[in-house]
Amino acid sequence: MSSEVTDRYEQDLQEKKALLQTCQQNKNLATCSDCEKMFECETRKTYVKAVYESMAKGQGGGFEF
């Protein structure tokens, strides 16, 4: 896998993380679990998706935690 692909997923992850942190700061929250809209939040959903894509690097598949 090229580092270009890896960089793309890492860059997207960092962008989504920054958006999530900005949202938390704007709402004076330390974590999303303190937010009443946690399960319907599109910002959080896109961040979680970016985390999984960063871990998979576009290869798909499941993860074991």
CHARMM-style PDB file with segment names, atoms N, HN, CA, C and O in Angstrom:
ATOM      1  N   MET     1       0.852  -1.177   0.000  1.00  0.00      PROA
ATOM      2  CA  MET     1       0.000   0.000   0.000  1.00  0.00      PROA
ATOM      3  C   MET     1       0.893   1.234   0.000  1.00  0.00      PROA
ATOM      4  O   MET     1       1.900   1.287   0.706  1.00  0.00      PROA
ATOM      5  N   SER     2       0.520   2.194  -0.778  1.00  0.00      PROA
ATOM      6  HN  SER     2      -0.298   2.150  -1.351  1.00  0.00      PROA
ATOM      7  CA  SER     2       1.331   3.400  -0.866  1.00  0.00      PROA
ATOM      8  C   SER     2       1.096   4.304   0.332  1.00  0.00      PROA
ATOM      9  O   SER     2       0.034   4.277   0.954  1.00  0.00      PROA
ATOM     10  N   SER     3       2.098   5.098   0.639  1.00  0.00      PROA
ATOM     11  HN  SER     3       2.960   5.121   0.133  1.00  0.00      PROA
ATOM     12  CA  SER     3       1.935   6.035   1.759  1.00  0.00      PROA
ATOM     13  C   SER     3       0.928   7.126   1.402  1.00  0.00      PROA
ATOM     14  O   SER     3       0.378   7.779   2.288  1.00  0.00      PROA
ATOM     15  N   GLU     4       0.686   7.323   0.102  1.00  0.00      PROA
ATOM     16  HN  GLU     4       1.133   6.792  -0.618  1.00  0.00      PROA
ATOM     17  CA  GLU     4      -0.312   8.305  -0.331  1.00  0.00      PROA
ATOM     18  C   GLU     4      -1.701   7.896   0.159  1.00  0.00      PROA
ATOM     19  O   GLU     4      -2.468   8.738   0.626  1.00  0.00      PROA
ATOM     20  N   VAL     5      -2.023   6.611   0.053  1.00  0.00      PROA
ATOM     21  HN  VAL     5      -1.400   5.927  -0.327  1.00  0.00      PROA
ATOM     22  CA  VAL     5      -3.311   6.102   0.530  1.00  0.00      PROA
ATOM     23  C   VAL     5      -3.382   6.260   2.041  1.00  0.00      PROA
ATOM     24  O   VAL     5      -4.389   6.733   2.569  1.00  0.00      PROA
ATOM     25  N   THR     6      -2.329   5.871   2.736  1.00  0.00      PROA
ATOM     26  HN  THR     6      -1.511   5.487   2.307  1.00  0.00      PROA
ATOM     27  CA  THR     6      -2.280   5.991   4.185  1.00  0.00      PROA
ATOM     28  C   THR     6      -2.440   7.450   4.591  1.00  0.00      PROA
ATOM     29  O   THR     6      -3.207   7.757   5.504  1.00  0.00      PROA
ATOM     30  N   ASP     7      -1.742   8.331   3.938  1.00  0.00      PROA
ATOM     31  HN  ASP     7      -1.119   8.081   3.197  1.00  0.00      PROA
ATOM     32  CA  ASP     7      -1.821   9.751   4.259  1.00  0.00      PROA
ATOM     33  C   ASP     7      -3.229  10.297   4.047  1.00  0.00      PROA
ATOM     34  O   ASP     7      -3.692  11.140   4.816  1.00  0.00      PROA
ATOM     35  N   ARG     8      -3.900   9.826   3.023  1.00  0.00      PROA
ATOM     36  HN  ARG     8      -3.524   9.142   2.399  1.00  0.00      PROA
ATOM     37  CA  ARG     8      -5.255  10.287   2.734  1.00  0.00      PROA
ATOM     38  C   ARG     8      -6.202   9.923   3.875  1.00  0.00      PROA
ATOM     39  O   ARG     8      -7.004  10.751   4.308  1.00  0.00      PROA
ATOM     40  N   TYR     9      -6.109   8.693   4.359  1.00  0.00      PROA
ATOM     41  HN  TYR     9      -5.458   8.021   4.007  1.00  0.00      PROA
ATOM     42  CA  TYR     9      -6.977   8.262   5.458  1.00  0.00      PROA
ATOM     43  C   TYR     9      -6.615   8.967   6.755  1.00  0.00      PROA
ATOM     44  O   TYR     9      -7.501   9.339   7.525  1.00  0.00      PROA
ATOM     45  N   GLU    10      -5.339   9.153   7.003  1.00  0.00      PROA
ATOM     46  HN  GLU    10      -4.620   8.851   6.378  1.00  0.00      PROA
ATOM     47  CA  GLU    10      -4.907   9.852   8.217  1.00  0.00      PROA
ATOM     48  C   GLU    10      -5.316  11.323   8.177  1.00  0.00      PROA
ATOM     49  O   GLU    10      -5.735  11.880   9.192  1.00  0.00      PROA
ATOM     50  N   GLN    11      -5.197  11.942   7.023  1.00  0.00      PROA
ATOM     51  HN  GLN    11      -4.856  11.490   6.199  1.00  0.00      PROA
ATOM     52  CA  GLN    11      -5.589  13.343   6.881  1.00  0.00      PROA
ATOM     53  C   GLN    11      -7.094  13.496   7.112  1.00  0.00      PROA
ATOM     54  O   GLN    11      -7.529  14.414   7.808  1.00  0.00      PROA
ATOM     55  N   ASP    12      -7.882  12.596   6.528  1.00  0.00      PROA
ATOM     56  HN  ASP    12      -7.529  11.851   5.962  1.00  0.00      PROA
ATOM     57  CA  ASP    12      -9.331  12.648   6.722  1.00  0.00      PROA
ATOM     58  C   ASP    12      -9.680  12.451   8.193  1.00  0.00      PROA
ATOM     59  O   ASP    12     -10.556  13.133   8.725  1.00  0.00      PROA
ATOM     60  N   LEU    13      -8.998  11.524   8.844  1.00  0.00      PROA
ATOM     61  HN  LEU    13      -8.287  10.970   8.412  1.00  0.00      PROA
ATOM     62  CA  LEU    13      -9.236  11.281  10.261  1.00  0.00      PROA
ATOM     63  C   LEU    13      -8.930  12.528  11.082  1.00  0.00      PROA
ATOM     64  O   LEU    13      -9.708  12.894  11.963  1.00  0.00      PROA
ATOM     65  N   GLN    14      -7.823  13.176  10.808  1.00  0.00      PROA
ATOM     66  HN  GLN    14      -7.191  12.879  10.092  1.00  0.00      PROA
ATOM     67  CA  GLN    14      -7.456  14.378  11.559  1.00  0.00      PROA
ATOM     68  C   GLN    14      -8.463  15.513  11.337  1.00  0.00      PROA
ATOM     69  O   GLN    14      -8.777  16.262  12.262  1.00  0.00      PROA
ATOM     70  N   GLU    15      -8.961  15.631  10.111  1.00  0.00      PROA
ATOM     71  HN  GLU    15      -8.706  15.023   9.359  1.00  0.00      PROA
ATOM     72  CA  GLU    15      -9.968  16.658   9.816  1.00  0.00      PROA
ATOM     73  C   GLU    15     -11.259  16.393  10.580  1.00  0.00      PROA
ATOM     74  O   GLU    15     -11.842  17.311  11.156  1.00  0.00      PROA
ATOM     75  N   LYS    16     -11.705  15.139  10.585  1.00  0.00      PROA
ATOM     76  HN  LYS    16     -11.231  14.393  10.117  1.00  0.00      PROA
ATOM     77  CA  LYS    16     -12.943  14.783  11.291  1.00  0.00      PROA
ATOM     78  C   LYS    16     -12.765  14.929  12.803  1.00  0.00      PROA
ATOM     79  O   LYS    16     -13.692  15.333  13.504  1.00  0.00      PROA
ATOM     80  N   LYS    17     -11.583  14.602  13.299  1.00  0.00      PROA
ATOM     81  HN  LYS    17     -10.830  14.273  12.730  1.00  0.00      PROA
ATOM     82  CA  LYS    17     -11.293  14.748  14.728  1.00  0.00      PROA
ATOM     83  C   LYS    17     -11.348  16.224  15.131  1.00  0.00      PROA
ATOM     84  O   LYS    17     -11.892  16.561  16.182  1.00  0.00      PROA
ATOM     85  N   ALA    18     -10.794  17.089  14.308  1.00  0.00      PROA
ATOM     86  HN  ALA    18     -10.352  16.815  13.454  1.00  0.00      PROA
ATOM     87  CA  ALA    18     -10.805  18.526  14.597  1.00  0.00      PROA
ATOM     88  C   ALA    18     -12.246  19.053  14.631  1.00  0.00      PROA
ATOM     89  O   ALA    18     -12.593  19.856  15.498  1.00  0.00      PROA
ATOM     90  N   LEU    19     -13.080  18.603  13.692  1.00  0.00      PROA
ATOM     91  HN  LEU    19     -12.798  17.951  12.988  1.00  0.00      PROA
ATOM     92  CA  LEU    19     -14.487  19.015  13.677  1.00  0.00      PROA
ATOM     93  C   LEU    19     -15.206  18.548  14.935  1.00  0.00      PROA
ATOM     94  O   LEU    19     -15.986  19.296  15.524  1.00  0.00      PROA
ATOM     95  N   LEU    20     -14.942  17.319  15.343  1.00  0.00      PROA
ATOM     96  HN  LEU    20     -14.308  16.711  14.865  1.00  0.00      PROA
ATOM     97  CA  LEU    20     -15.564  16.775  16.541  1.00  0.00      PROA
ATOM     98  C   LEU    20     -15.128  17.552  17.781  1.00  0.00      PROA
ATOM     99  O   LEU    20     -15.954  17.885  18.630  1.00  0.00      PROA
ATOM    100  N   GLN    21     -13.848  17.835  17.882  1.00  0.00      PROA
ATOM    101  HN  GLN    21     -13.177  17.564  17.192  1.00  0.00      PROA
ATOM    102  CA  GLN    21     -13.340  18.574  19.037  1.00  0.00      PROA
ATOM    103  C   GLN    21     -13.893  19.995  19.078  1.00  0.00      PROA
ATOM    104  O   GLN    21     -14.178  20.520  20.154  1.00  0.00      PROA
ATOM    105  N   THR    22     -14.045  20.611  17.922  1.00  0.00      PROA
ATOM    106  HN  THR    22     -13.814  20.184  17.048  1.00  0.00      PROA
ATOM    107  CA  THR    22     -14.632  21.946  17.856  1.00  0.00      PROA
ATOM    108  C   THR    22     -16.073  21.913  18.353  1.00  0.00      PROA
ATOM    109  O   THR    22     -16.495  22.791  19.104  1.00  0.00      PROA
ATOM    110  N   CYS    23     -16.814  20.913  17.939  1.00  0.00      PROA
ATOM    111  HN  CYS    23     -16.470  20.199  17.328  1.00  0.00      PROA
ATOM    112  CA  CYS    23     -18.198  20.763  18.383  1.00  0.00      PROA
ATOM    113  C   CYS    23     -18.240  20.602  19.905  1.00  0.00      PROA
ATOM    114  O   CYS    23     -19.044  21.249  20.577  1.00  0.00      PROA
ATOM    115  N   GLN    24     -17.382  19.747  20.444  1.00  0.00      PROA
ATOM    116  HN  GLN    24     -16.729  19.222  19.899  1.00  0.00      PROA
ATOM    117  CA  GLN    24     -17.338  19.539  21.893  1.00  0.00      PROA
ATOM    118  C   GLN    24     -17.001  20.840  22.617  1.00  0.00      PROA
ATOM    119  O   GLN    24     -17.614  21.159  23.636  1.00  0.00      PROA
ATOM    120  N   GLN    25     -16.051  21.576  22.108  1.00  0.00      PROA
ATOM    121  HN  GLN    25     -15.553  21.318  21.281  1.00  0.00      PROA
ATOM    122  CA  GLN    25     -15.664  22.839  22.735  1.00  0.00      PROA
ATOM    123  C   GLN    25     -16.802  23.858  22.683  1.00  0.00      PROA
ATOM    124  O   GLN    25     -17.054  24.566  23.658  1.00  0.00      PROA
ATOM    125  N   ASN    26     -17.485  23.927  21.542  1.00  0.00      PROA
ATOM    126  HN  ASN    26     -17.281  23.351  20.750  1.00  0.00      PROA
ATOM    127  CA  ASN    26     -18.595  24.871  21.394  1.00  0.00      PROA
ATOM    128  C   ASN    26     -19.736  24.571  22.365  1.00  0.00      PROA
ATOM    129  O   ASN    26     -20.468  25.471  22.778  1.00  0.00      PROA
ATOM    130  N   LYS    27     -19.875  23.300  22.721  1.00  0.00      PROA
ATOM    131  HN  LYS    27     -19.281  22.569  22.386  1.00  0.00      PROA
ATOM    132  CA  LYS    27     -20.938  22.896  23.645  1.00  0.00      PROA
ATOM    133  C   LYS    27     -20.427  22.738  25.079  1.00  0.00      PROA
ATOM    134  O   LYS    27     -21.161  22.306  25.968  1.00  0.00      PROA
ATOM    135  N   ASN    28     -19.155  23.097  25.288  1.00  0.00      PROA
ATOM    136  HN  ASN    28     -18.558  23.448  24.566  1.00  0.00      PROA
ATOM    137  CA  ASN    28     -18.523  22.965  26.611  1.00  0.00      PROA
ATOM    138  C   ASN    28     -18.628  21.540  27.157  1.00  0.00      PROA
ATOM    139  O   ASN    28     -18.982  21.332  28.317  1.00  0.00      PROA
ATOM    140  N   LEU    29     -18.316  20.571  26.305  1.00  0.00      PROA
ATOM    141  HN  LEU    29     -18.029  20.740  25.362  1.00  0.00      PROA
ATOM    142  CA  LEU    29     -18.358  19.167  26.680  1.00  0.00      PROA
ATOM    143  C   LEU    29     -16.956  18.568  26.627  1.00  0.00      PROA
ATOM    144  O   LEU    29     -16.154  18.917  25.761  1.00  0.00      PROA
ATOM    145  N   ALA    30     -16.674  17.676  27.552  1.00  0.00      PROA
ATOM    146  HN  ALA    30     -17.325  17.393  28.255  1.00  0.00      PROA
ATOM    147  CA  ALA    30     -15.384  16.986  27.543  1.00  0.00      PROA
ATOM    148  C   ALA    30     -15.428  15.764  26.640  1.00  0.00      PROA
ATOM    149  O   ALA    30     -14.392  15.306  26.158  1.00  0.00      PROA
ATOM    150  N   THR    31     -16.626  15.236  26.410  1.00  0.00      PROA
ATOM    151  HN  THR    31     -17.467  15.608  26.802  1.00  0.00      PROA
ATOM    152  CA  THR    31     -16.788  14.019  25.621  1.00  0.00      PROA
ATOM    153  C   THR    31     -18.165  13.994  24.968  1.00  0.00      PROA
ATOM    154  O   THR    31     -19.096  14.642  25.447  1.00  0.00      PROA
ATOM    155  N   CYS    32     -18.291  13.259  23.892  1.00  0.00      PROA
ATOM    156  HN  CYS    32     -17.534  12.733  23.503  1.00  0.00      PROA
ATOM    157  CA  CYS    32     -19.584  13.153  23.213  1.00  0.00      PROA
ATOM    158  C   CYS    32     -20.624  12.446  24.076  1.00  0.00      PROA
ATOM    159  O   CYS    32     -21.822  12.687  23.928  1.00  0.00      PROA
ATOM    160  N   SER    33     -20.177  11.585  24.966  1.00  0.00      PROA
ATOM    161  HN  SER    33     -19.204  11.389  25.087  1.00  0.00      PROA
ATOM    162  CA  SER    33     -21.148  10.851  25.784  1.00  0.00      PROA
ATOM    163  C   SER    33     -21.926  11.776  26.716  1.00  0.00      PROA
ATOM    164  O   SER    33     -22.953  11.376  27.262  1.00  0.00      PROA
ATOM    165  N   ASP    34     -21.451  13.003  26.903  1.00  0.00      PROA
ATOM    166  HN  ASP    34     -20.616  13.328  26.459  1.00  0.00      PROA
ATOM    167  CA  ASP    34     -22.181  13.986  27.708  1.00  0.00      PROA
ATOM    168  C   ASP    34     -23.215  14.760  26.890  1.00  0.00      PROA
ATOM    169  O   ASP    34     -23.960  15.571  27.440  1.00  0.00      PROA
ATOM    170  N   CYS    35     -23.261  14.514  25.592  1.00  0.00      PROA
ATOM    171  HN  CYS    35     -22.656  13.855  25.146  1.00  0.00      PROA
ATOM    172  CA  CYS    35     -24.168  15.252  24.703  1.00  0.00      PROA
ATOM    173  C   CYS    35     -25.474  14.488  24.521  1.00  0.00      PROA
ATOM    174  O   CYS    35     -25.479  13.273  24.326  1.00  0.00      PROA
ATOM    175  N   GLU    36     -26.575  15.220  24.587  1.00  0.00      PROA
ATOM    176  HN  GLU    36     -26.571  16.207  24.745  1.00  0.00      PROA
ATOM    177  CA  GLU    36     -27.898  14.599  24.440  1.00  0.00      PROA
ATOM    178  C   GLU    36     -28.160  14.097  23.021  1.00  0.00      PROA
ATOM    179  O   GLU    36     -29.061  13.287  22.809  1.00  0.00      PROA
ATOM    180  N   LYS    37     -27.381  14.572  22.050  1.00  0.00      PROA
ATOM    181  HN  LYS    37     -26.648  15.231  22.222  1.00  0.00      PROA
ATOM    182  CA  LYS    37     -27.581  14.181  20.652  1.00  0.00      PROA
ATOM    183  C   LYS    37     -26.526  13.184  20.167  1.00  0.00      PROA
ATOM    184  O   LYS    37     -26.338  13.019  18.962  1.00  0.00      PROA
ATOM    185  N   MET    38     -25.850  12.528  21.084  1.00  0.00      PROA
ATOM    186  HN  MET    38     -26.003  12.661  22.064  1.00  0.00      PROA
ATOM    187  CA  MET    38     -24.726  11.666  20.732  1.00  0.00      PROA
ATOM    188  C   MET    38     -25.070  10.626  19.656  1.00  0.00      PROA
ATOM    189  O   MET    38     -24.301  10.451  18.711  1.00  0.00      PROA
ATOM    190  N   PHE    39     -26.187   9.949  19.779  1.00  0.00      PROA
ATOM    191  HN  PHE    39     -26.812  10.091  20.547  1.00  0.00      PROA
ATOM    192  CA  PHE    39     -26.497   8.853  18.859  1.00  0.00      PROA
ATOM    193  C   PHE    39     -27.054   9.314  17.517  1.00  0.00      PROA
ATOM    194  O   PHE    39     -27.129   8.521  16.579  1.00  0.00      PROA
ATOM    195  N   GLU    40     -27.442  10.572  17.410  1.00  0.00      PROA
ATOM    196  HN  GLU    40     -27.381  11.217  18.172  1.00  0.00      PROA
ATOM    197  CA  GLU    40     -27.960  11.081  16.141  1.00  0.00      PROA
ATOM    198  C   GLU    40     -27.036  12.116  15.514  1.00  0.00      PROA
ATOM    199  O   GLU    40     -27.387  12.723  14.502  1.00  0.00      PROA
ATOM    200  N   CYS    41     -25.879  12.323  16.090  1.00  0.00      PROA
ATOM    201  HN  CYS    41     -25.594  11.830  16.912  1.00  0.00      PROA
ATOM    202  CA  CYS    41     -24.946  13.359  15.660  1.00  0.00      PROA
ATOM    203  C   CYS    41     -24.171  12.948  14.399  1.00  0.00      PROA
ATOM    204  O   CYS    41     -23.441  11.957  14.401  1.00  0.00      PROA
ATOM    205  N   GLU    42     -24.342  13.716  13.342  1.00  0.00      PROA
ATOM    206  HN  GLU    42     -24.935  14.521  13.341  1.00  0.00      PROA
ATOM    207  CA  GLU    42     -23.633  13.418  12.085  1.00  0.00      PROA
ATOM    208  C   GLU    42     -22.130  13.664  12.214  1.00  0.00      PROA
ATOM    209  O   GLU    42     -21.335  12.952  11.600  1.00  0.00      PROA
ATOM    210  N   THR    43     -21.737  14.651  12.997  1.00  0.00      PROA
ATOM    211  HN  THR    43     -22.383  15.228  13.496  1.00  0.00      PROA
ATOM    212  CA  THR    43     -20.307  14.923  13.197  1.00  0.00      PROA
ATOM    213  C   THR    43     -19.633  13.716  13.828  1.00  0.00      PROA
ATOM    214  O   THR    43     -18.557  13.303  13.397  1.00  0.00      PROA
ATOM    215  N   ARG    44     -20.261  13.154  14.842  1.00  0.00      PROA
ATOM    216  HN  ARG    44     -21.135  13.489  15.193  1.00  0.00      PROA
ATOM    217  CA  ARG    44     -19.701  11.975  15.516  1.00  0.00      PROA
ATOM    218  C   ARG    44     -19.707  10.768  14.582  1.00  0.00      PROA
ATOM    219  O   ARG    44     -18.744  10.002  14.555  1.00  0.00      PROA
ATOM    220  N   LYS    45     -20.784  10.594  13.818  1.00  0.00      PROA
ATOM    221  HN  LYS    45     -21.567  11.216  13.841  1.00  0.00      PROA
ATOM    222  CA  LYS    45     -20.871   9.458  12.893  1.00  0.00      PROA
ATOM    223  C   LYS    45     -19.762   9.519  11.845  1.00  0.00      PROA
ATOM    224  O   LYS    45     -19.153   8.498  11.528  1.00  0.00      PROA
ATOM    225  N   THR    46     -19.497  10.704  11.309  1.00  0.00      PROA
ATOM    226  HN  THR    46     -19.992  11.534  11.567  1.00  0.00      PROA
ATOM    227  CA  THR    46     -18.444  10.810  10.297  1.00  0.00      PROA
ATOM    228  C   THR    46     -17.063  10.609  10.913  1.00  0.00      PROA
ATOM    229  O   THR    46     -16.158  10.093  10.257  1.00  0.00      PROA
ATOM    230  N   TYR    47     -16.900  11.014  12.168  1.00  0.00      PROA
ATOM    231  HN  TYR    47     -17.635  11.433  12.701  1.00  0.00      PROA
ATOM    232  CA  TYR    47     -15.625  10.771  12.863  1.00  0.00      PROA
ATOM    233  C   TYR    47     -15.411   9.271  13.077  1.00  0.00      PROA
ATOM    234  O   TYR    47     -14.329   8.753  12.800  1.00  0.00      PROA
ATOM    235  N   VAL    48     -16.422   8.584  13.561  1.00  0.00      PROA
ATOM    236  HN  VAL    48     -17.301   9.005  13.787  1.00  0.00      PROA
ATOM    237  CA  VAL    48     -16.304   7.140  13.803  1.00  0.00      PROA
ATOM    238  C   VAL    48     -16.004   6.422  12.492  1.00  0.00      PROA
ATOM    239  O   VAL    48     -15.171   5.516  12.458  1.00  0.00      PROA
ATOM    240  N   LYS    49     -16.669   6.816  11.424  1.00  0.00      PROA
ATOM    241  HN  LYS    49     -17.345   7.552  11.451  1.00  0.00      PROA
ATOM    242  CA  LYS    49     -16.411   6.211  10.111  1.00  0.00      PROA
ATOM    243  C   LYS    49     -14.961   6.455   9.682  1.00  0.00      PROA
ATOM    244  O   LYS    49     -14.308   5.557   9.150  1.00  0.00      PROA
ATOM    245  N   ALA    50     -14.467   7.662   9.913  1.00  0.00      PROA
ATOM    246  HN  ALA    50     -14.998   8.392  10.345  1.00  0.00      PROA
ATOM    247  CA  ALA    50     -13.081   7.985   9.548  1.00  0.00      PROA
ATOM    248  C   ALA    50     -12.095   7.161  10.367  1.00  0.00      PROA
ATOM    249  O   ALA    50     -11.042   6.774   9.860  1.00  0.00      PROA
ATOM    250  N   VAL    51     -12.424   6.889  11.628  1.00  0.00      PROA
ATOM    251  HN  VAL    51     -13.280   7.203  12.040  1.00  0.00      PROA
ATOM    252  CA  VAL    51     -11.560   6.045  12.470  1.00  0.00      PROA
ATOM    253  C   VAL    51     -11.462   4.650  11.866  1.00  0.00      PROA
ATOM    254  O   VAL    51     -10.364   4.121  11.693  1.00  0.00      PROA
ATOM    255  N   TYR    52     -12.607   4.053  11.547  1.00  0.00      PROA
ATOM    256  HN  TYR    52     -13.499   4.483  11.687  1.00  0.00      PROA
ATOM    257  CA  TYR    52     -12.604   2.712  10.959  1.00  0.00      PROA
ATOM    258  C   TYR    52     -11.871   2.678   9.615  1.00  0.00      PROA
ATOM    259  O   TYR    52     -11.105   1.753   9.345  1.00  0.00      PROA
ATOM    260  N   GLU    53     -12.109   3.687   8.778  1.00  0.00      PROA
ATOM    261  HN  GLU    53     -12.732   4.438   8.998  1.00  0.00      PROA
ATOM    262  CA  GLU    53     -11.435   3.733   7.477  1.00  0.00      PROA
ATOM    263  C   GLU    53      -9.934   3.901   7.647  1.00  0.00      PROA
ATOM    264  O   GLU    53      -9.156   3.339   6.875  1.00  0.00      PROA
ATOM    265  N   SER    54      -9.520   4.662   8.643  1.00  0.00      PROA
ATOM    266  HN  SER    54     -10.151   5.118   9.270  1.00  0.00      PROA
ATOM    267  CA  SER    54      -8.102   4.845   8.911  1.00  0.00      PROA
ATOM    268  C   SER    54      -7.463   3.526   9.351  1.00  0.00      PROA
ATOM    269  O   SER    54      -6.335   3.212   8.970  1.00  0.00      PROA
ATOM    270  N   MET    55      -8.193   2.767  10.152  1.00  0.00      PROA
ATOM    271  HN  MET    55      -9.109   3.021  10.462  1.00  0.00      PROA
ATOM    272  CA  MET    55      -7.671   1.478  10.615  1.00  0.00      PROA
ATOM    273  C   MET    55      -7.605   0.472   9.471  1.00  0.00      PROA
ATOM    274  O   MET    55      -6.668  -0.324   9.406  1.00  0.00      PROA
ATOM    275  N   ALA    56      -8.578   0.495   8.572  1.00  0.00      PROA
ATOM    276  HN  ALA    56      -9.339   1.142   8.625  1.00  0.00      PROA
ATOM    277  CA  ALA    56      -8.648  -0.465   7.468  1.00  0.00      PROA
ATOM    278  C   ALA    56      -7.836  -0.022   6.261  1.00  0.00      PROA
ATOM    279  O   ALA    56      -7.476  -0.847   5.421  1.00  0.00      PROA
ATOM    280  N   LYS    57      -7.544   1.271   6.166  1.00  0.00      PROA
ATOM    281  HN  LYS    57      -7.836   1.941   6.849  1.00  0.00      PROA
ATOM    282  CA  LYS    57      -6.812   1.831   5.018  1.00  0.00      PROA
ATOM    283  C   LYS    57      -7.478   1.442   3.706  1.00  0.00      PROA
ATOM    284  O   LYS    57      -6.804   1.165   2.714  1.00  0.00      PROA
ATOM    285  N   GLY    58      -8.819   1.423   3.712  1.00  0.00      PROA
ATOM    286  HN  GLY    58      -9.366   1.648   4.519  1.00  0.00      PROA
ATOM    287  CA  GLY    58      -9.561   1.150   2.494  1.00  0.00      PROA
ATOM    288  C   GLY    58      -9.702  -0.313   2.154  1.00  0.00      PROA
ATOM    289  O   GLY    58     -10.225  -0.645   1.090  1.00  0.00      PROA
ATOM    290  N   GLN    59      -9.254  -1.200   3.022  1.00  0.00      PROA
ATOM    291  HN  GLN    59      -8.829  -0.930   3.887  1.00  0.00      PROA
ATOM    292  CA  GLN    59      -9.308  -2.621   2.731  1.00  0.00      PROA
ATOM    293  C   GLN    59     -10.620  -3.283   3.145  1.00  0.00      PROA
ATOM    294  O   GLN    59     -10.887  -4.424   2.769  1.00  0.00      PROA
ATOM    295  N   GLY    60     -11.440  -2.566   3.921  1.00  0.00      PROA
ATOM    296  HN  GLY    60     -11.223  -1.639   4.227  1.00  0.00      PROA
ATOM    297  CA  GLY    60     -12.704  -3.133   4.378  1.00  0.00      PROA
ATOM    298  C   GLY    60     -12.463  -4.208   5.423  1.00  0.00      PROA
ATOM    299  O   GLY    60     -11.349  -4.366   5.923  1.00  0.00      PROA
ATOM    300  N   GLY    61     -13.508  -4.939   5.744  1.00  0.00      PROA
ATOM    301  HN  GLY    61     -14.413  -4.811   5.337  1.00  0.00      PROA
ATOM    302  CA  GLY    61     -13.373  -6.021   6.709  1.00  0.00      PROA
ATOM    303  C   GLY    61     -13.738  -5.610   8.105  1.00  0.00      PROA
ATOM    304  O   GLY    61     -14.038  -4.446   8.368  1.00  0.00      PROA
ATOM    305  N   GLY    62     -13.711  -6.565   8.993  1.00  0.00      PROA
ATOM    306  HN  GLY    62     -13.467  -7.511   8.778  1.00  0.00      PROA
ATOM    307  CA  GLY    62     -14.083  -6.335  10.375  1.00  0.00      PROA
ATOM    308  C   GLY    62     -12.863  -6.039  11.233  1.00  0.00      PROA
ATOM    309  O   GLY    62     -11.718  -6.120  10.789  1.00  0.00      PROA
ATOM    310  N   PHE    63     -13.153  -5.697  12.466  1.00  0.00      PROA
ATOM    311  HN  PHE    63     -14.083  -5.632  12.827  1.00  0.00      PROA
ATOM    312  CA  PHE    63     -12.089  -5.384  13.417  1.00  0.00      PROA
ATOM    313  C   PHE    63     -12.309  -6.170  14.688  1.00  0.00      PROA
ATOM    314  O   PHE    63     -13.448  -6.383  15.105  1.00  0.00      PROA
ATOM    315  N   GLU    64     -11.235  -6.598  15.300  1.00  0.00      PROA
ATOM    316  HN  GLU    64     -10.310  -6.424  14.961  1.00  0.00      PROA
ATOM    317  CA  GLU    64     -11.312  -7.254  16.596  1.00  0.00      PROA
ATOM    318  C   GLU    64     -10.753  -6.315  17.624  1.00  0.00      PROA
ATOM    319  O   GLU    64      -9.641  -5.806  17.477  1.00  0.00      PROA
ATOM    320  N   PHE    65     -11.523  -6.081  18.673  1.00  0.00      PROA
ATOM    321  HN  PHE    65     -12.426  -6.495  18.792  1.00  0.00      PROA
ATOM    322  CA  PHE    65     -11.086  -5.179  19.739  1.00  0.00      PROA
ATOM    323  C   PHE    65     -10.858  -5.966  20.990  1.00  0.00      PROA
ATOM    324  OT1 PHE    65     -10.484  -5.400  22.016  1.00  0.00      PROA
TER     325      PHE     65
END
